[in-house]
């Protein structure tokens, strides 16, 4: 995705999806717990889906906590 295409895609995103994209761009990895505590929403997977639908490359990495619970961690892949 080139810079102008990314800008147009970003302009058409819903407000929470824009916040999600901004978080990924500025802070890196985002997990459901961080998303919930930051935005008061449990809809991170939906936001990631919307970003992917708009053409952004979001990588999912599964993590495991101390109690062996697994959870996704999302990062934005760099554009080529």
Residue pairs with C-beta under 8 A, 6 or more apart in sequence:
1 9
1 55
1 56
1 57
1 79
2 79
5 55
6 55
6 56
6 79
9 54
9 55
9 56
10 18
10 21
10 54
12 54
13 21
13 50
13 51
13 54
14 50
16 39
16 41
16 43
16 47
17 47
17 50
17 51
17 54
19 39
20 30
20 35
20 39
20 44
20 47
20 48
20 51
21 51
21 56
21 76
23 30
23 38
24 30
24 51
24 58
24 74
24 75
24 76
25 76
28 75
29 61
29 73
29 74
29 75
30 44
30 73
30 74
30 75
31 44
31 63
31 71
31 72
31 73
31 74
32 42
32 44
32 45
32 71
32 72
33 71
35 41
35 42
35 44
35 47
36 42
36 44
44 72
44 74
45 72
48 58
48 60
48 74
51 58
52 58
56 76
57 76
57 77
57 79
58 74
58 75
58 76
58 77
59 74
59 75
59 76
59 77
60 72
60 73
60 74
61 72
61 73
61 74
61 75
62 70
62 71
62 72
62 73
63 70
63 71
63 72
63 73
64 70
65 71
